[in-house]
Each structure stands twice: as structure tokens, then as C-alpha cells.
């Protein structure tokens, strides 16, 4: 039992609840945390959210089917407080890339490295065929329900692959092959049998379910009713590993996780009336950052009424952009080239360090520890916006940083 809990119990015993509440730290404001539900859920939906919350925090062990090789033992281990991941919990993907040919080495353990293992089982190492490696930190998971309820038409409205308007920005969607369990909805517009991704660093996942099923298997080594094929170390022998029957969790467990992530609230703005924040937002617009970091979208109809026809502010266009050689990780995904990345949503970025131990770790691999460093890596299509930022006075740069910290 922690010292805080012991103190709380003794305090109530000696002085009563009302007196002890005065000694406790104040409850954080809603805008200062990423946890919480979207407004308008029914009581039943709130209960379903709590069931998913428990699944998100579940720590898997060997008896649950963990591994036999894995990255982490829980969703919450990477997404602390629903926020961005830390370099200490980074994960790695690999492939063999030869010219335009990409082999994710699925028959050698790819696409992701599982560097931990259960007792008496060898952890995975890179296969010798791998020649491309990329490091990733986990994204924040708030507000995903709004993104999932967005129509493909609204994403395509900002696409401009040939830069027809001459603004230097040529965003395009990432079309991906559907998973076996994908069910198209009215919001999805296929092209040659493929669908627009909107989740993941390179928009390689079409739905939240796609992301959850992939993460359970590749991050934790947990099979589900959606994917019953377990991971194992190919160097140890085919189909070796844990003795827990597959699937190790049910489809309903996955659905609870998906519902939880769909119903997490969107981040709230803070200090929006601060004069420096207002000035910074104006400058952010003036130098062209909103060409990619689109401010506002509106969802379509959803089976969750609280997500239907709702306006939200993600600061992303969910499109792929050429970000230049400095951010070229050599790793293509879907139709995304290695130098292309989905515009990172900026909502919640001002709270990122709260889940990262008090220090910012930004970009896909956490290499940037300040907003200024992030901007310095903006090449390719974003080079002109980077140069415009660099041309500002120190006061103006600080105002843009203040604006970003308010998101």
C-alpha cells in the first residue's frame, strides 16, 4: 500500500472525509488531462467505456497468452494517460526494400520487432534479410472517434496531389488493402479495392479496429477473434511459443477496446484568450501551417449519437506529405513512400510532456525535444513553412510556441 493511500485512510479514520478532502491535492481541470469521455454518452455507453478502459489497462501475463514474444504487456504501458509514448517504450519495424520492391518479411517475423519474451523463450532479433529499420513512439489516443466518423469525402476535399493551386502542398490519401475483418461504411470510398487510411504515422490503418487488432498481436502477442494467428520467434521454430489456446481474447474484448478509444474525449484548448496565444495562432495561419494542419472538420452520421455531426479541431488533414530527406525513414507503408508522413494532429500536443515524464519527445521517433526542433525537420513540401517560421522574430516564434502549447 502506498504512503498516499495509508495517509488517506488514517486521515479519514481520525478526522472524517470532509476534513481530509481539504488536505488532498485539487482535482485537475478537464482541459489539463486527456482522460474522459466525449460529451453526450448515455449511461449504458459510459459503462461500456469503463469496460474498455479496464481492457486498455489490463496487464497481460503468460497465463493470459502474452507473447511468446512482445513489446509491452499492456496498451496503457505505451499510451500513459492516453498520451504520446516515450522513447523508452519505442517499437521498431523492419523490412527488405530493394528498389521499388518491399518485403515486410512476414515469413521471418516481420513487420515488427518483439524484443521481449516470456520465460524460457528467446526474444526476437532482426532477421538477416532486413535492410530497412524504423523507430516509432506510440501516438496519443484521444479524440479518435471523431476521426473515425469523418467521411472520406472530407479528407479528399483537401487532397491536391499535383499541387494544382500552387501553394507548394500536394497532400494525398494513403490507400490501403482492407483487413479480412474490415466492414465498409457509408463514409468509406474505395479505389480499386483499397481504402483511405487515417490512423497511424503514415495513415496505414483504415479503422480503429484495424489498429487495435494489429497492436494486440504485434505489441503484446495477443491473438483475438479477429486474428487468431499468434506471433512467435521464427528462429526458435515454426509455431513455437505459449500454450494458451487461440484466440487469447474474444472479439468482444477487442470491441470493448475500440469503443473505449472511440469515446475518449477530444483534447480541450487552454489559454485561448491569452494575447500571445491569439497572436501565435494568427501567425500560424499567416505562414501557411494550416495548409496541412487543417483546423476544423465535421463528422458525418455515426452509430454513436454523440459522434454524429460534430465539429472538431484536430489540426491535421490526415493526408500524406513529402517531408523531405531528414524525415525519410526508408520504410514505405501502404501507398506511402518512405519520405511521406500523415500530417500529425496537433490537438493535445500541449499536454504531451505530461505523459512523457515532463520532457517532450516529438516526431515519429521522439528525436525532437522542442517545437523549434520539430519545425527544423520540416522539409519537402513543408520547407517553405519552416523557412517562414525561421524568418520570424524571436517574439513571434515564441508566440507560435505559446499557441501550440495551448492545443
Buried (B, 14 or more C-beta within 10 A) or exposed (E): EEEEEEEBEEBBEEEEEEEBEEEEEEEEEEBEBBEBBBEEBEEEBEEBBEBBBEBBEBEBEBEBBBBBBBBBBBBBBBBBBBBBBBBEBBBBBBBBBEEEEBBBBEEBBBBBBBBBBBEEBEBBEBBEEBBBBBBBBBBBBBBBBBBBBBBBEBBBEBBBEEEEEEEBBBBBBBBBEBBEBBEEBEBBBEEEEBBBBBBBBBBBBBBBBBBBBBBBBBBBBBBBBBBEEBBBBBEBEEEBBBEBEBBBBEBEBBBBBBBBBBBBBBBBBBBEEBEBBBBBBBBBBEBBBBBBBBBEBEBBEBEBEBBEEBEBBBBBBBBBBBBBEEBBBEBBBBBBBBBBBBBBBBBBBBBBBBBBEEEBBBBBBBBBBEBBEBBBBBBBBBBBBBEBBEEBEEEBBBBBBBBBBBB
